[in-house]
Amino acid sequence: MMSSERPACGWLHKLLVLLVKLHFAFAEPLQPLNGTGCTAKGPASYILVFTGHWSPQAFPKQYPLFRPPAQWSKLIAASHNRHFRLWEEGSSASPGVQSFAEVGVTVELMKAAKEARKKRTVGVMYRTAGIPNGIGHSSTEMLMVPRNPLLSLMVKMIPSPDWFVGLDSLNLCEGNRWKQEVTVDLQPYDAGTDSGFTFSSPNFPTSPPENITKITSQMPNHPANSFYYPRLKELPPIASIKITRQRRTPDRQTSISNHILPNSINPQRFSATPLDCEVSLWSSWGLCLGPCSRGGVRHRTRYILLRPANAGSPCPELEEQDECVPHNCMKKRQ
């Protein structure tokens, strides 16, 4: 009996060793986007401050003054690992991103995040209050853990067809250390689901939907676009994010969110963006006034489409006259 039990014990020992190896292999933390694991010993507490710089001085073209005025939606953010993407430039918008970018609704985004949490690819979702003006601050505290060291966020521009600003998979961990402070300037993005050119464009679904793209001073390359500033190489930052690590104390274990910081941070000042005058095409020439052979004149006009601002190029002449030509004359009736 002793000799028959020894092979069985040896087989069980090998199986146990194999199971232990498999357990540790799958228990290793997921690798973030930069290919290096976050080996920090514990979590890190941060305060995230969103600042809007959307002013009529920096963005004078078609600046929304009413119905509704320029403002920012609530901020929605998620801590996650490399197996989750809230949004990505060059990729199509998910139903949640489309709903948020077009009308500011977060239901679909929260559903997707809830499913991702079941797979342990998303840690915590954060939200802040909206900002009722183009310039202002909102903030939230965050607790980042080594398993989910990446941060993504979105804020919708109001009014706009489907435009937003955001971060995509910002890594707050470097090796075994958490970053102390990160500041990022934000530019507008087009979700690719609505074809409106201006802030107040009516709903015009893009069919088929396009990928998420960055809006620049010359892209879309159309004078009607609200961000079209051909004299600028790049747009000034329309918003910014500042993330600062906080010291956690025993008396402060819970995070505070959705608080506005109106006076604690001075708004960043940018130089005024020059806005050149835009005029319509010339009208047709009018009929001759005066003798047709000599001394007669004809007129044509154009009108202002966009008045200049911030030392932009002034408007050209809106009326022009020229000598009459024979084919432009009215013949006298006999």
Buried (B, 14 or more C-beta within 10 A) or exposed (E): EEEEEEEEEEEEEEEEEEEEEEEEEEEEBBEBBBEEBBEBEEBBBBBBBBBBBBBBBBBBBBBBEEEEEBBBBBBBBBBBBBBBBBBBEEEBBBEBBBBBBBEBBBEBBBEBBEEBBEEBBBBBBBBBBBBEEBBBBBBBBBBBBBBBBBBBBBBBBBBBBBBBBBBBBBBBBBEEEBBEEBEEBBBBBBBBBBBBBBBEBEEEBBEEBBEBBEBBBBEBEEEEBBBBBEEBEEBBBBBBBBBBBBEBEEEEEEBEBBEBBEEEEEEEEBEBBBBBBBBEEEEEBEEBEEEBEEEBEBBBEBEEEBEBBBEBEEBEEEEBEEEBEEEBBEEEEE
